[in-house]
């Protein structure tokens, strides 16, 4: 069952979306629906990652690590 969804956005973006939809031979609604449908399939499943990578996923969650921190670590490790 299709249900109506109202989106509010800049007029220039709306025109760009309509032009792109026309170029693809689709409606803007079809393109938005395909986009939302693809969101769930974009996630990489942990089971498809190598074991070492899987063990590292989330290791830095909640921590603030900057490029400067990484460079400092490399200097300490190799100098």
Buried (B, 14 or more C-beta within 10 A) or exposed (E): EEEEEEEEEEEEEEEEBEEEBEEEEBEBEEBBBEEEEEEEEEEEEEEEEEEEEEEEEEEEEEEEEEEEEEEEEEEEEEE
